[in-house]
């Protein structure tokens, strides 16, 4: 049986639309704020092991409720350009790999 004959079948059409309707309802039940809070927390955990995260107290932030952690994050972490980040972190990492003792 060719795919076009399946698509022309009214039962298949009804099943397909029903599945799409279920998927749409699940999507609409999602809470975008909760999803962002979860991702923020996951990023803090990952970042807490990095030099940048240690410099800005991410390990402490991971133990706080979202609202408090987010507030402190915004206070502590400056907005910076990629060039600023490169100078402060990536250039130092390159020196460390070359054996320069002044890594921190």
C-alpha positions in Angstrom: 0.0 0.0 0.0 1.4 3.4 -1.0 1.7 6.2 1.4 -0.8 8.3 -0.6 -3.5 5.7 0.1 -2.8 6.0 3.8 -3.1 9.7 3.7 -6.4 9.5 1.9 -7.8 7.2 4.5 -10.2 9.1 6.8 -9.3 7.0 9.8 -5.6 7.8 9.4 -6.5 11.5 9.1 -8.5 11.3 12.3 -5.6 9.5 14.2 -3.1 12.0 12.9 -5.2 15.0 14.0 -5.8 13.4 17.3 -2.1 12.9 17.9 -1.4 16.5 16.9 -4.0 17.7 19.2 -2.6 15.8 22.2 0.9 17.1 21.4 -0.4 20.7 21.2 -2.2 20.4 24.6 1.0 19.0 26.2 3.0 21.9 24.7 0.5 24.5 26.0 0.7 23.0 29.5 4.4 23.7 29.7 5.5 26.5 32.0 8.2 28.6 30.3 9.2 30.3 33.5 9.8 27.0 35.3 11.8 25.8 32.3 14.0 28.9 32.4 14.5 28.5 36.2 15.6 24.9 35.6 18.0 25.8 32.9 19.4 28.7 34.9 20.1 26.3 37.8 21.7 23.8 35.5 24.0 26.4 34.1 25.0 27.6 37.5 25.9 24.0 38.5 28.0 23.6 35.4 29.6 27.0 35.7 30.4 26.6 39.3 33.2 24.2 38.4 34.8 26.8 36.0 37.1 29.6 36.9 34.5 32.2 35.9 31.9 30.6 38.1 34.3 30.4 41.1 35.2 34.1 40.6 31.5 35.1 40.9 30.4 32.7 43.6 28.4 30.3 41.5 28.9 27.4 44.0 27.1 29.5 46.6 24.3 30.5 44.2 23.6 26.8 43.4 22.4 26.3 47.0 20.0 29.3 47.0 16.3 29.5 45.9 15.9 30.7 42.3 14.8 34.3 43.1 17.7 34.9 45.5 20.3 33.2 43.2 19.1 35.2 40.2 19.2 38.5 42.1 22.7 37.8 43.3 23.8 36.7 39.9 22.6 40.0 38.4 24.5 41.9 41.1 27.7 40.0 40.8 28.2 39.2 37.2 29.0 42.2 35.0 27.9 42.5 31.5 30.9 42.2 29.3 32.0 41.9 25.7 33.5 38.8 24.3 36.8 40.6 24.1 36.6 41.4 27.8 35.9 37.8 28.6 38.8 36.7 26.3 41.2 39.0 28.0 40.2 38.0 31.5 39.8 34.2 31.0 40.8 32.8 27.7 44.2 34.5 27.6 45.0 33.3 31.1 44.0 29.8 30.2 46.4 29.9 27.2 49.3 31.0 29.5 48.5 28.1 31.8 48.8 25.6 29.0 52.1 27.1 27.9 53.5 26.5 31.4 53.5 30.0 32.7 53.2 29.8 36.5 51.0 32.9 36.7 47.7 31.2 35.9 45.4 32.6 38.5 
